[in-house]
Amino acid sequence: MDYDTLLTKEPFSLSRAEKRTVFSDGLTELTRYHREHCPPYAALLDRLGVPDGPLAPEDVPFLPVSVFKDLELKSVPDGQVFKTITSSGTTGQRVSRIFLDAGTSANQQKTLFRITSALVGNDRLPMLVIDSKKVLRDRAMFSARGAGILGFSIFGSPMRYALNDDMELDLEAVEAFLEQYRGRKILLFGFTFMIWKHFCQALREKGITLDFGDSVLIHGGGWKKLVNEAVSPEEFNQTLREVAGIRQVADYYGMAEQTGCIYLECPQGHLHASAYSDVLFRRPADHGLCTVGEPGVIQVLSLLPRSYPGHSLLTEDMGVLLGEDDCPCGWKGKYFSITGRIPKAEVRGCSDTYGG
């Protein structure tokens, strides 16, 4: 099944058996393709002794996400590189560089739309981004934060920004936005830590309460900083209800190395793998597969990356598989939770690039 055909499938409709067939074929083809078109990747597979043949999803060799900081991995000629995304990282850290051609970039947008529409529908909504517009000014090379904003912009019409260039809450602009679109469903988007610091805390400090009415807020990245401040997901959601009247809040898990294939939180509070990506959990000691309920290092699989070998990656995050095809929300596929970072992993996340 080619990727265009896969995108016609509903994002959370494939059962375990269906998905295994699609991913076995798709990941085998992608591994072969990148082996033929990316010499450093081919060298890594040769060093690992990976045969050129059919592969089950759990047998597809994985790359640690950190490899993109050390190697330029691309499976297209330099002249076809349409865009380069840099991963997040704190000051002084090396960053990953992800090379996209026009086709891969377009599929990232299509995939993000298909996944998120399961929660917000297909119509474009008035959208408020809890960030500053300045993050988008360099389109040729921008961070995962900018890529996230640009990606979710497909859901917004019109789109406004809640923060000014000094990263301060522009209350006048926010109140004008609310007044203009009162009575309509509103979409809000931002990165977790920035929403907490520059929106929730700013409103609290000003003693102001807003009412966003029929609204949904989608957020991701930056939980590490909130954990350090002892802010739980429950407190985060409750505070948004109290200061802004936002009653529907959905987290997502994603990364620059697999932009587009996010893992969206369902109404039951579980992160889900869509029809276009999958997730495995591996024991830190020997990389063996974990069972349901057993914490492990997260491996992400995607049929999207074609301009670079990012289809099977071992992350620096720990998580727990909660089940598959039986979430009470009705979405099929694996559902899971994030439990933290692996020991000594660099602090990273879309909003971690901003330390103010």
DOKOL-844388 format. One record per residue (C-alpha): residue in three letters; x, y, z; residue number from 1; chain. Coordinates in steps of 0.5 Angstrom, whole numbers, plus 500, padded with zeros to 3 digits. Layout:
DOKOL-844388
R:loke:px:py:pz:rovo:drenlo
R:ala:X:Y:Z:NUM:A
...
END
This chain:
DOKOL-844388
R:loke:px:py:pz:rovo:drenlo
R:met:500:500:500:1:A
R:asp:503:507:498:2:A
R:tyr:503:513:503:3:A
R:asp:498:516:499:4:A
R:thr:493:510:499:5:A
R:leu:494:510:507:6:A
R:leu:492:517:508:7:A
R:thr:486:515:505:8:A
R:lys:485:511:511:9:A
R:glu:481:514:518:10:A
R:pro:487:516:523:11:A
R:phe:485:511:528:12:A
R:ser:481:505:524:13:A
R:leu:487:500:523:14:A
R:ser:486:494:527:15:A
R:arg:493:490:530:16:A
R:ala:493:485:524:17:A
R:glu:491:490:519:18:A
R:lys:497:495:521:19:A
R:arg:502:489:522:20:A
R:thr:501:487:515:21:A
R:val:502:495:512:22:A
R:phe:508:496:517:23:A
R:ser:511:490:515:24:A
R:asp:511:491:508:25:A
R:gly:512:499:508:26:A
R:leu:518:499:513:27:A
R:thr:521:493:509:28:A
R:glu:521:498:503:29:A
R:leu:523:504:506:30:A
R:thr:529:501:509:31:A
R:arg:531:498:503:32:A
R:tyr:530:505:499:33:A
R:his:534:509:504:34:A
R:arg:540:503:504:35:A
R:glu:540:505:497:36:A
R:his:540:512:497:37:A
R:cys:543:514:504:38:A
R:pro:550:512:504:39:A
R:pro:552:513:511:40:A
R:tyr:545:509:513:41:A
R:ala:547:503:508:42:A
R:ala:554:503:512:43:A
R:leu:550:503:519:44:A
R:leu:546:497:516:45:A
R:asp:552:493:514:46:A
R:arg:556:494:520:47:A
R:leu:550:492:524:48:A
R:gly:549:486:519:49:A
R:val:542:487:517:50:A
R:pro:540:483:511:51:A
R:asp:536:486:505:52:A
R:gly:530:482:506:53:A
R:pro:523:482:509:54:A
R:leu:523:485:516:55:A
R:ala:517:485:521:56:A
R:pro:516:492:525:57:A
R:glu:520:490:531:58:A
R:asp:526:487:527:59:A
R:val:527:494:523:60:A
R:pro:534:497:525:61:A
R:phe:533:503:529:62:A
R:leu:537:509:529:63:A
R:pro:538:513:536:64:A
R:val:535:520:535:65:A
R:ser:542:523:537:66:A
R:val:545:520:531:67:A
R:phe:542:526:527:68:A
R:lys:546:531:531:69:A
R:asp:553:527:528:70:A
R:leu:551:525:521:71:A
R:glu:548:529:515:72:A
R:leu:543:523:513:73:A
R:lys:539:524:507:74:A
R:ser:536:520:502:75:A
R:val:535:526:496:76:A
R:pro:540:530:492:77:A
R:asp:542:536:496:78:A
R:gly:538:540:490:79:A
R:gln:532:537:492:80:A
R:val:532:539:500:81:A
R:phe:526:543:500:82:A
R:lys:527:545:508:83:A
R:thr:531:543:514:84:A
R:ile:528:543:520:85:A
R:thr:533:543:527:86:A
R:ser:531:540:533:87:A
R:ser:530:543:540:88:A
R:gly:536:544:545:89:A
R:thr:538:548:550:90:A
R:thr:543:553:549:91:A
R:gly:550:550:547:92:A
R:gln:547:543:545:93:A
R:arg:548:540:538:94:A
R:val:542:540:534:95:A
R:ser:539:535:530:96:A
R:arg:538:537:522:97:A
R:ile:532:534:518:98:A
R:phe:533:534:511:99:A
R:leu:526:535:507:100:A
R:asp:524:534:500:101:A
R:ala:518:537:497:102:A
R:gly:514:531:497:103:A
R:thr:516:529:505:104:A
R:ser:514:536:507:105:A
R:ala:507:536:504:106:A
R:asn:506:529:507:107:A
R:gln:508:531:514:108:A
R:gln:502:537:513:109:A
R:lys:497:532:510:110:A
R:thr:499:527:516:111:A
R:leu:498:532:521:112:A
R:phe:491:534:518:113:A
R:arg:489:527:518:114:A
R:ile:491:526:525:115:A
R:thr:488:532:528:116:A
R:ser:482:532:525:117:A
R:ala:480:526:529:118:A
R:leu:479:531:535:119:A
R:val:478:538:532:120:A
R:gly:474:536:525:121:A
R:asn:476:538:518:122:A
R:asp:473:545:518:123:A
R:arg:478:551:519:124:A
R:leu:477:555:526:125:A
R:pro:479:561:529:126:A
R:met:486:560:532:127:A
R:leu:490:563:537:128:A
R:val:497:561:538:129:A
R:ile:500:562:545:130:A
R:asp:507:564:542:131:A
R:ser:510:570:538:132:A
R:lys:510:571:531:133:A
R:lys:517:572:530:134:A
R:val:519:564:531:135:A
R:leu:517:564:524:136:A
R:arg:521:569:520:137:A
R:asp:526:564:518:138:A
R:arg:522:559:513:139:A
R:ala:529:556:510:140:A
R:met:531:553:517:141:A
R:phe:527:553:523:142:A
R:ser:526:550:529:143:A
R:ala:521:544:531:144:A
R:arg:517:550:535:145:A
R:gly:517:554:528:146:A
R:ala:515:547:524:147:A
R:gly:510:546:530:148:A
R:ile:506:552:529:149:A
R:leu:507:552:521:150:A
R:gly:504:545:521:151:A
R:phe:498:547:526:152:A
R:ser:497:553:522:153:A
R:ile:493:549:517:154:A
R:phe:487:549:522:155:A
R:gly:487:556:523:156:A
R:ser:483:561:519:157:A
R:pro:484:567:521:158:A
R:met:490:565:526:159:A
R:arg:493:570:531:160:A
R:tyr:498:570:536:161:A
R:ala:498:571:544:162:A
R:leu:505:574:545:163:A
R:asn:509:580:543:164:A
R:asp:516:580:540:165:A
R:asp:518:580:547:166:A
R:met:514:574:549:167:A
R:glu:509:578:553:168:A
R:leu:502:576:553:169:A
R:asp:499:581:549:170:A
R:leu:492:582:553:171:A
R:glu:489:587:548:172:A
R:ala:490:582:542:173:A
R:val:487:576:546:174:A
R:glu:481:580:548:175:A
R:ala:480:583:541:176:A
R:phe:480:576:538:177:A
R:leu:475:573:543:178:A
R:glu:470:579:542:179:A
R:gln:471:578:535:180:A
R:tyr:470:570:535:181:A
R:arg:465:570:541:182:A
R:gly:460:564:540:183:A
R:arg:464:560:535:184:A
R:lys:469:554:536:185:A
R:ile:476:556:537:186:A
R:leu:482:553:537:187:A
R:leu:488:554:541:188:A
R:phe:495:551:540:189:A
R:gly:502:552:543:190:A
R:phe:508:549:547:191:A
R:thr:506:546:554:192:A
R:phe:511:550:558:193:A
R:met:510:557:554:194:A
R:ile:503:556:555:195:A
R:trp:504:555:563:196:A
R:lys:509:561:564:197:A
R:his:506:566:559:198:A
R:phe:499:565:559:199:A
R:cys:496:561:565:200:A
R:gln:501:565:570:201:A
R:ala:501:571:566:202:A
R:leu:493:571:567:203:A
R:arg:494:569:574:204:A
R:glu:499:575:576:205:A
R:lys:494:580:572:206:A
R:gly:488:577:576:207:A
R:ile:484:576:570:208:A
R:thr:479:571:568:209:A
R:leu:478:570:560:210:A
R:asp:472:565:557:211:A
R:phe:474:562:551:212:A
R:gly:467:558:551:213:A
R:asp:467:552:546:214:A
R:ser:474:551:545:215:A
R:val:480:546:544:216:A
R:leu:487:547:546:217:A
R:ile:492:542:543:218:A
R:his:499:543:546:219:A
R:gly:506:539:546:220:A
R:gly:513:539:549:221:A
R:gly:516:542:555:222:A
R:trp:513:537:560:223:A
R:lys:520:536:563:224:A
R:lys:520:544:565:225:A
R:leu:513:543:568:226:A
R:val:515:537:572:227:A
R:asn:521:541:575:228:A
R:glu:516:546:577:229:A
R:ala:512:540:580:230:A
R:val:506:542:575:231:A
R:ser:502:535:574:232:A
R:pro:498:535:567:233:A
R:glu:491:535:572:234:A
R:glu:494:542:575:235:A
R:phe:495:544:568:236:A
R:asn:488:543:565:237:A
R:gln:485:545:571:238:A
R:thr:488:552:571:239:A
R:leu:487:553:564:240:A
R:arg:479:552:566:241:A
R:glu:480:557:571:242:A
R:val:484:562:568:243:A
R:ala:481:562:561:244:A
R:gly:475:557:561:245:A
R:ile:478:552:556:246:A
R:arg:475:545:558:247:A
R:gln:478:541:552:248:A
R:val:485:540:553:249:A
R:ala:489:535:549:250:A
R:asp:497:533:549:251:A
R:tyr:501:530:544:252:A
R:tyr:507:527:543:253:A
R:gly:512:528:537:254:A
R:met:519:530:535:255:A
R:ala:523:534:530:256:A
R:glu:525:527:527:257:A
R:gln:518:525:525:258:A
R:thr:515:531:524:259:A
R:gly:507:530:522:260:A
R:cys:506:523:525:261:A
R:ile:504:526:532:262:A
R:tyr:501:521:538:263:A
R:leu:495:525:540:264:A
R:glu:492:525:546:265:A
R:cys:484:522:546:266:A
R:pro:479:524:550:267:A
R:gln:480:519:555:268:A
R:gly:487:522:557:269:A
R:his:491:517:553:270:A
R:leu:497:518:547:271:A
R:his:495:514:541:272:A
R:ala:499:511:535:273:A
R:ser:495:513:529:274:A
R:ala:495:509:522:275:A
R:tyr:501:512:520:276:A
R:ser:506:511:525:277:A
R:asp:507:506:531:278:A
R:val:511:505:537:279:A
R:leu:515:500:541:280:A
R:phe:517:500:548:281:A
R:arg:524:497:549:282:A
R:arg:528:495:556:283:A
R:pro:534:499:557:284:A
R:ala:538:493:559:285:A
R:asp:538:489:553:286:A
R:his:533:493:548:287:A
R:gly:528:487:548:288:A
R:leu:521:488:547:289:A
R:cys:517:490:553:290:A
R:thr:510:487:555:291:A
R:val:504:491:556:292:A
R:gly:505:495:563:293:A
R:glu:512:495:563:294:A
R:pro:516:501:562:295:A
R:gly:521:502:557:296:A
R:val:525:506:552:297:A
R:ile:520:509:546:298:A
R:gln:521:507:539:299:A
R:val:517:510:534:300:A
R:leu:516:508:527:301:A
R:ser:513:512:521:302:A
R:leu:512:510:514:303:A
R:leu:512:518:512:304:A
R:pro:520:519:512:305:A
R:arg:522:519:505:306:A
R:ser:528:524:504:307:A
R:tyr:531:522:510:308:A
R:pro:532:515:514:309:A
R:gly:527:517:520:310:A
R:his:522:511:519:311:A
R:ser:525:507:525:312:A
R:leu:528:511:531:313:A
R:leu:530:510:538:314:A
R:thr:528:516:543:315:A
R:glu:531:518:549:316:A
R:asp:524:518:552:317:A
R:met:521:513:557:318:A
R:gly:514:510:557:319:A
R:val:509:505:558:320:A
R:leu:504:501:553:321:A
R:leu:497:501:556:322:A
R:gly:494:497:551:323:A
R:glu:492:496:544:324:A
R:asp:485:497:540:325:A
R:asp:481:497:546:326:A
R:cys:482:504:549:327:A
R:pro:475:506:552:328:A
R:cys:475:512:547:329:A
R:gly:474:508:541:330:A
R:trp:480:509:537:331:A
R:lys:484:503:535:332:A
R:gly:491:502:535:333:A
R:lys:496:502:541:334:A
R:tyr:495:507:547:335:A
R:phe:501:509:552:336:A
R:ser:503:514:557:337:A
R:ile:510:518:557:338:A
R:thr:514:517:564:339:A
R:gly:520:521:563:340:A
R:arg:527:521:560:341:A
R:ile:532:516:560:342:A
R:pro:538:517:565:343:A
R:lys:543:523:563:344:A
R:ala:539:524:556:345:A
R:glu:539:532:554:346:A
R:val:533:536:556:347:A
R:arg:530:537:550:348:A
R:gly:523:539:547:349:A
R:cys:519:544:542:350:A
R:ser:519:549:548:351:A
R:asp:525:548:551:352:A
R:thr:529:552:546:353:A
R:tyr:526:558:550:354:A
R:gly:529:559:557:355:A
R:gly:526:565:559:356:A
END
